[in-house]
Every structure is written in C-alpha cells, then in structure tokens.
Amino acid sequence: MTKNKQSWIKLAAVLIPVLFSIPLVLGFLGALHPAFDSFSHFRMHLAVLMALSAVPALFLRLWREGLMAMILSLTALATILVPPSGPSAEAAPAALAQYKLLQLNLRYDNQQQADVFRLIGRESPDVIAFQEVSGNWRPRLKAIEARYPYSFYCSNRSRIGGAAILSRRPFALGSTPICVDSLAAIARIDFGGRSAIITSMHLDWPWPFAQNWNVEEVRPYFEKLEGPLIISGDFNAVPWSQTLKNITQYSKTRIAEGMRPSWLVNGALAHAAKWVGLPLDHILVSDRITATRIETLEPVGSDHLPLLLRFSITGVDDRNEPEQQTVMLN
C-alpha cells in the first residue's frame, strides 16, 4: 500500500466517526430548536454507527481519535439505556381494584382488522385509546359498541382518521369529553367511584412537520387538567426527545415503565424492528395512578404495536373540586 493511499484511509477512519457525531450531538440540543430534536430520534442508531465506524481507527492505531469516538457513542447510548432517576411507579394497596387500558394506533388502512377485535376480546380492557380511527374503521367498531357503550370520537385527520376513547365504564358525572382539534380526545371516566382523565393523542411527525406546534396546541389543556391523568397515544417521538420532556412537564406526568420499540413492526423491516424500530407509542401517568407497568403485545396488522397498561387509582375524589370537570378552553 502506498503512503498516499494509507494517509487517505487514516483520514477516512477519523472523518467518518466525526460525520456521525455531528447529528448525534445536535440531537442533545432539542431545547434550542425542534430541528435538533429531530436528530434525537435516531440517537441509538447514530451512536451504534459511530461506534462501529471508530473500529478502523483503533486498528490503524489512531488510539486517541478512536477512543474519543467510542466514549462519545457509549455516553450517548447510556442516555437511552440507563433509566433516568426520578419518581417511579408506586405499589398500589392490595385492596385497590386494578384496571386495564389498551393503547393502539389502529393504522387507517389496516388489513387485519379481525386481529384487533380478537385482541380486545382476549385482553378485555376497561378503556381503549385508539388513533387513526378512519372512515374504514368506524363501521367496524360498531360491533363492540354494546361492550364499550361509552365512546367518544374526534374528527378525522384527513384520510388517516382521528383519536378515540372507548370505555366500558361511564364518563364521570358532570364532565364533558372534548377534542383538542384532531390531536387528542380527552374524557374523565368513573372507575368505581374514583375518576381519572384519559387522553388519546396522536402527534404529527417531528420537525419539519408540525409536532412542535401540536405540543403548543395541547399545552394549555394539559396545564389546566388536574386529578389522576393518563395520556396514551402515538406521540411520533422517542422517550428521550424534547417533545416528551415538554409534555411530561406540562401535564405533570411520568412515562410508565415497560416499553420497547413499538413502531416499524410490519413490512420489510418487521423482523428487525426489535433492533431498529423506535419507541413512539407511550402512556404517561400522573400522581394517584399507581402499580403501572406497560406490556407490549403482539402485532395486529398496524405498523404500531399495542400497549397494555395495568393500573390502579389511589385517593378519594372531591366532588366539590373543579378538577372533576374536563377542562374546555374558549
């Protein structure tokens, strides 16, 4: 190998990890601009690619450059793989009833609709949060209206459909379910004398799409909602993104434990979803929602996996408090 060619190989061994490091680092600056937050969604992929691209530098004995790239990539991975410190789910007293919430982006053109109904029959959730309830889905969902008589649908988002809440339990007395545009369905549900606000939400994709504007649109609602709260939906955002940080801050919630990649579970990359898929579907819970843990269920024809939340509600509702009303802003 000529000296000139060897120099080019060494240069490439240094530059390629640097190229991966640029979007990786920008992804940590999501608070400055939503464009940077878009990079954060691929933090895991960029960190792995950077670590792999640093291996040639080590073989070429470029120790400083190779080790720096490895340290940066492993540090970035640690922000994903190591759970952040903070409040965790409390154990519910044994006497408290346990309920189940099913979260699912139906996929507006799902060709395996029967699988969805089989899943509902098997898990028998108390409440269901759906997204992408399209015109193709609405007639089919009438088949479970007798079992879920308390239903609330929001308007369609073009052809992909809107958000919906289906419940076996009644809406809380004196409360009114509302829609926030086509982004979220919000309803207060009575769980045997203790009520909780359930939200089914579907955000747009990150910048340059409208996700950051979506967050600002739902912000005043989340800041005014009080009492036990569960926000369930397809956020189109990863847990470590600025989008999720903002929503949990505005709503005073935390991400329930037990997630794994929930998107990219059909099509050509379905078998690789465990490794390259993204956790875009989340369930956020507030105080008084306890014993929470998410189970990720098998695919049912959507490109998103269903999530099942088991939870209990602690405390006692104060019927004189304004928090019993689902907030509607003028």
Buried (B, 14 or more C-beta within 10 A) or exposed (E): EEEEEEEEEBEBBBEBBEEBBEBBBBBBBBEEEBBBBBBBBBBBBBBBBBBBBBBBBBEBEBEEBBEBBBEBBEEBBEBBEEEEEEEEBBEBEEEBEEBBBBBBBBBBBBEEBEBBBEBBEEBEBBBBBBBBBBEBBBEBBEEBEEEBEBBBBBEBBEEBBBBBBBBBBEBBEEBBBBBBEBBBBBBBBBBEEBBBBBBBBBBBBBBEBBBBEBBEBBBEBBEEBBBBBBBBBBBBBBBBBBBBBBBBEBBBBBBBEBBEBBBBBBEEEEEEBEEEBBBBBBBBBBBBBBBBBBEBBEBBBBBBBBBBBBBBBBEEBEEEEEBBBBBEEE
